[in-house]
Amino acid sequence: MNPLNGNGATLFFEDSGPRGGAPVILIHGHPFNHSMWHSQTAALTTAGYRVITPDLRGYGQSPVLPGTTLLADFADDIAALLDRLGIEQAVVGGVSMGGQIAMEMRLRHPGRVRALVLSDTSSPAETQEGKAFRRNLAERLLEEGMKPYTDEVIDKMLAPYNVTGMPQAAAEVTAMMYATAPEGAAAALRGRAERPDYAPVLAALPAEVPCLIVVGRDDVYTPVAEAESLHALVPHSVLTVVERAGHLPGVEQPQAFNRALLEFLAGI
């Protein structure tokens, strides 16, 4: 793990694979950390790619900055990390909130994005109801800590049959969620409530910026219909539906997820 000082934050990240390999940066969702990508890191580095997996500010080993963390702040952190590593352009991928940060990267730092990988995410701005939900959840996490929330939603993060059928994966996801600092999670929730509509960003994505859209067949947070909406916004995108998976197909069905990712990257 390596510290990064930039954009007011100190990030920790892993930088794996050959330095001359095509760079791929993978952005975790809420409330996880970089370790959720360990299967993808192994597969991509074996194939010769350079893989950067950061802990977003307030998550994992990156220190917390309380208050409100906008998706723009996360995106600027990623751009600062690429600067630090001397990487001009990278394939930028993310799951859930991480996918929204990837879209924010394309909005704020379009030249840094060689291609997009959007897993189990959505493009619309938050609704008024959603804003209230996220702000209330932020306060709840500060009051109760992460455990009650984690126990309540684990069978939505993973498909229920994978919570029972894949105990190791379920244990890893649960441990990540338990270990997240409530202050960091709350700051991100407040910021995510203020996110813009990314549909114009995706609709304007040129053919020379490929886009892979992945979704778990049984995702209840961002269902297949949401992924199909993203696909419709980007006519040249590739849509992959991963069977026997919920909101985290990269964890639940890593072989299928990695196969789709490697096939996509090979075409760039």
C-alpha positions as CSV (number, residue, x, y, z in Angstrom):
1,M,0.0,0.0,0.0
2,N,1.2,3.5,-0.9
3,P,0.2,6.9,0.5
4,L,-0.8,9.7,-1.8
5,N,-0.9,13.3,-0.8
6,G,-3.0,15.4,-3.1
7,N,-6.3,17.1,-3.4
8,G,-6.5,17.5,0.3
9,A,-6.6,13.7,0.9
10,T,-4.2,10.9,1.7
11,L,-5.1,7.8,-0.4
12,F,-3.8,4.3,0.0
13,F,-3.7,2.1,-3.1
14,E,-2.2,-1.0,-4.7
15,D,-0.3,-0.7,-7.9
16,S,0.0,-4.2,-9.4
17,G,1.3,-5.8,-12.6
18,P,3.9,-4.7,-15.1
19,R,4.6,-0.9,-15.2
20,G,4.6,-1.1,-18.9
21,G,1.2,-2.7,-19.1
22,A,-1.9,-0.8,-20.1
23,P,-3.2,0.9,-16.9
24,V,-6.6,0.0,-15.5
25,I,-7.9,1.7,-12.4
26,L,-10.8,0.0,-10.5
27,I,-12.9,2.0,-8.1
28,H,-14.8,0.3,-5.3
29,G,-18.3,1.0,-4.2
30,H,-19.9,2.0,-0.9
31,P,-19.1,0.8,1.8
32,F,-16.2,-1.3,0.6
33,N,-12.5,-0.9,-0.1
34,H,-9.9,-1.8,-2.7
35,S,-9.8,-5.5,-1.6
36,M,-13.1,-6.2,-3.4
37,W,-11.1,-6.2,-6.6
38,H,-8.6,-8.9,-5.7
39,S,-9.9,-11.4,-8.2
40,Q,-9.9,-8.9,-11.0
41,T,-6.4,-7.7,-10.1
42,A,-5.1,-11.3,-10.3
43,A,-6.7,-11.9,-13.6
44,L,-5.7,-8.6,-15.2
45,T,-2.1,-8.6,-14.0
46,T,-1.7,-12.2,-15.3
47,A,-2.8,-10.9,-18.7
48,G,-0.2,-8.1,-18.6
49,Y,-2.2,-5.2,-17.4
50,R,-1.2,-2.7,-14.8
51,V,-4.0,-2.5,-12.2
52,I,-4.4,0.4,-9.7
53,T,-7.0,-0.2,-6.9
54,P,-7.3,2.7,-4.5
55,D,-9.1,3.0,-1.2
56,L,-11.3,6.0,-1.6
57,R,-11.0,8.8,1.0
58,G,-12.8,7.7,4.1
59,Y,-12.7,4.0,3.2
60,G,-10.3,1.2,3.9
61,Q,-6.9,2.5,4.9
62,S,-7.4,6.0,3.5
63,P,-8.0,8.6,6.3
64,V,-11.4,10.1,6.8
65,L,-12.3,13.7,5.9
66,P,-15.6,14.2,7.7
67,G,-18.4,16.4,6.4
68,T,-19.5,15.9,2.7
69,T,-17.4,14.2,0.0
70,L,-18.8,14.9,-3.4
71,L,-18.3,12.5,-6.3
72,A,-16.3,15.3,-7.8
73,D,-13.9,15.1,-4.8
74,F,-13.5,11.4,-5.4
75,A,-12.9,11.9,-9.1
76,D,-10.3,14.6,-8.4
77,D,-8.5,12.2,-6.0
78,I,-8.3,9.6,-8.8
79,A,-6.9,12.2,-11.2
80,A,-4.3,13.3,-8.6
81,L,-3.4,9.6,-8.2
82,L,-2.9,9.2,-11.9
83,D,-0.7,12.3,-11.9
84,R,1.4,10.9,-9.0
85,L,1.9,7.7,-11.0
86,G,2.7,9.4,-14.2
87,I,-0.3,7.9,-16.0
88,E,-1.9,10.1,-18.6
89,Q,-4.8,7.9,-19.5
90,A,-6.3,4.7,-18.1
91,V,-9.3,2.5,-18.4
92,V,-11.5,3.7,-15.5
93,G,-13.9,1.2,-14.0
94,G,-16.1,1.1,-10.9
95,V,-19.0,-0.7,-9.3
96,S,-22.1,1.1,-7.9
97,M,-20.8,4.4,-6.4
98,G,-17.5,3.6,-8.0
99,G,-19.2,3.5,-11.4
100,Q,-20.7,6.9,-10.7
101,I,-17.2,8.2,-9.8
102,A,-16.0,6.7,-13.2
103,M,-18.7,8.8,-14.9
104,E,-17.7,11.8,-12.9
105,M,-14.1,11.2,-14.1
106,R,-15.3,11.4,-17.7
107,L,-17.2,14.6,-16.8
108,R,-14.3,16.4,-15.0
109,H,-11.2,14.8,-16.5
110,P,-12.3,13.5,-19.9
111,G,-8.8,13.2,-21.3
112,R,-7.8,10.8,-18.6
113,V,-10.4,8.2,-19.5
114,R,-9.3,5.7,-22.2
115,A,-12.4,3.5,-21.7
116,L,-15.2,3.1,-19.1
117,V,-16.2,0.0,-17.2
118,L,-19.5,0.5,-15.4
119,S,-20.7,-2.3,-13.1
120,D,-24.1,-2.3,-11.4
121,T,-24.5,1.5,-11.4
122,S,-26.9,4.2,-12.6
123,S,-26.6,7.6,-14.3
124,P,-29.6,9.7,-13.1
125,A,-29.3,12.5,-10.5
126,E,-30.6,11.6,-7.1
127,T,-34.3,12.1,-6.5
128,Q,-35.6,14.2,-3.6
129,E,-36.7,11.0,-1.9
130,G,-33.3,9.5,-2.5
131,K,-31.5,12.6,-1.1
132,A,-33.5,12.3,2.1
133,F,-32.8,8.6,2.3
134,R,-29.0,9.1,1.9
135,R,-28.9,12.0,4.4
136,N,-30.9,10.0,7.0
137,L,-28.7,6.9,6.4
138,A,-25.6,9.0,7.0
139,E,-26.9,10.1,10.4
140,R,-28.0,6.5,11.2
141,L,-24.5,5.2,10.5
142,L,-23.0,7.8,12.8
143,E,-25.4,6.9,15.5
144,E,-25.4,3.1,15.2
145,G,-22.1,2.2,13.5
146,M,-21.8,0.0,10.4
147,K,-23.0,-3.4,11.8
148,P,-26.8,-3.0,11.9
149,Y,-26.8,-1.5,8.4
150,T,-24.5,-4.2,7.1
151,D,-26.6,-7.0,8.6
152,E,-29.7,-5.4,7.1
153,V,-28.4,-5.1,3.5
154,I,-25.9,-8.0,3.0
155,D,-28.5,-10.0,1.1
156,K,-29.0,-7.1,-1.3
157,M,-25.3,-6.5,-1.8
158,L,-25.0,-10.2,-2.7
159,A,-27.9,-12.2,-4.1
160,P,-29.5,-14.0,-1.1
161,Y,-28.5,-17.4,-2.5
162,N,-24.9,-16.3,-2.6
163,V,-24.9,-15.1,1.0
164,T,-25.7,-18.7,2.0
165,G,-24.0,-20.5,-0.9
166,M,-20.8,-18.6,-1.0
167,P,-19.9,-18.1,2.7
168,Q,-16.3,-17.0,2.1
169,A,-17.4,-14.2,-0.3
170,A,-20.2,-13.2,2.1
171,A,-17.7,-13.1,5.0
172,E,-15.3,-10.9,3.0
173,V,-18.0,-8.5,2.0
174,T,-19.4,-8.3,5.5
175,A,-15.9,-7.7,7.0
176,M,-15.3,-4.8,4.5
177,M,-18.6,-3.2,5.5
178,Y,-18.1,-3.7,9.2
179,A,-14.6,-2.1,9.0
180,T,-15.6,1.0,7.1
181,A,-15.4,4.2,9.1
182,P,-19.0,5.5,9.7
183,E,-17.7,9.1,9.3
184,G,-16.3,8.3,5.8
185,A,-19.4,6.5,4.7
186,A,-21.6,9.3,6.0
187,A,-19.5,11.9,4.1
188,A,-19.9,9.9,0.9
189,L,-23.6,9.4,1.3
190,R,-24.1,13.2,1.7
191,G,-22.1,13.9,-1.4
192,R,-23.7,11.2,-3.4
193,A,-27.1,12.7,-2.7
194,E,-25.9,15.8,-4.6
195,R,-24.7,13.9,-7.7
196,P,-25.6,15.3,-11.2
197,D,-27.3,13.4,-14.1
198,Y,-24.6,11.6,-16.0
199,A,-26.8,10.8,-19.0
200,P,-25.4,13.7,-21.0
201,V,-21.8,12.5,-20.3
202,L,-22.7,9.0,-21.5
203,A,-24.7,10.2,-24.5
204,A,-21.7,12.2,-25.7
205,L,-19.2,9.4,-25.3
206,P,-17.4,9.0,-28.6
207,A,-16.8,5.7,-30.3
208,E,-13.1,5.9,-29.6
209,V,-13.9,5.7,-25.8
210,P,-15.2,2.1,-25.4
211,C,-17.6,1.3,-22.6
212,L,-18.4,-2.0,-20.9
213,I,-21.6,-2.2,-18.8
214,V,-21.9,-5.2,-16.5
215,V,-24.8,-6.1,-14.2
216,G,-25.7,-9.0,-12.0
217,R,-28.9,-10.7,-13.2
218,D,-30.4,-10.5,-9.7
219,D,-29.2,-7.0,-8.7
220,V,-32.0,-5.3,-6.7
221,Y,-30.2,-2.0,-6.3
222,T,-29.4,-1.3,-10.0
223,P,-31.4,-4.0,-11.9
224,V,-30.8,-5.2,-15.4
225,A,-33.3,-2.5,-16.7
226,E,-30.9,0.2,-15.3
227,A,-28.0,-1.4,-17.2
228,E,-30.1,-1.5,-20.3
229,S,-30.8,2.2,-19.9
230,L,-27.0,2.9,-19.8
231,H,-26.5,0.7,-22.8
232,A,-29.1,2.7,-24.7
233,L,-27.3,5.9,-23.9
234,V,-24.1,4.6,-25.4
235,P,-24.9,2.8,-28.6
236,H,-21.3,1.5,-29.1
237,S,-21.2,0.1,-25.5
238,V,-21.1,-3.6,-24.6
239,L,-23.6,-5.0,-22.1
240,T,-22.9,-8.1,-20.1
241,V,-25.4,-9.6,-17.7
242,V,-23.8,-12.0,-15.2
243,E,-25.9,-14.9,-14.2
244,R,-26.2,-16.0,-10.5
245,A,-25.1,-12.6,-9.2
246,G,-26.5,-9.6,-7.4
247,H,-25.0,-6.2,-6.9
248,L,-21.4,-7.3,-6.8
249,P,-20.9,-9.7,-9.7
250,G,-17.1,-9.3,-9.6
251,V,-17.2,-10.9,-6.2
252,E,-20.1,-13.3,-6.7
253,Q,-19.1,-14.6,-10.1
254,P,-15.5,-13.5,-10.6
255,Q,-14.7,-15.9,-13.5
256,A,-17.7,-14.6,-15.6
257,F,-16.9,-11.0,-14.7
258,N,-13.2,-11.4,-15.5
259,R,-14.0,-13.1,-18.8
260,A,-16.2,-10.1,-19.9
261,L,-13.6,-7.6,-18.7
262,L,-10.7,-9.3,-20.4
263,E,-12.6,-9.7,-23.7
264,F,-13.5,-6.0,-23.6
265,L,-10.0,-4.9,-22.8
266,A,-8.6,-7.1,-25.6
267,G,-10.6,-5.1,-28.1
268,I,-9.3,-1.7,-27.1
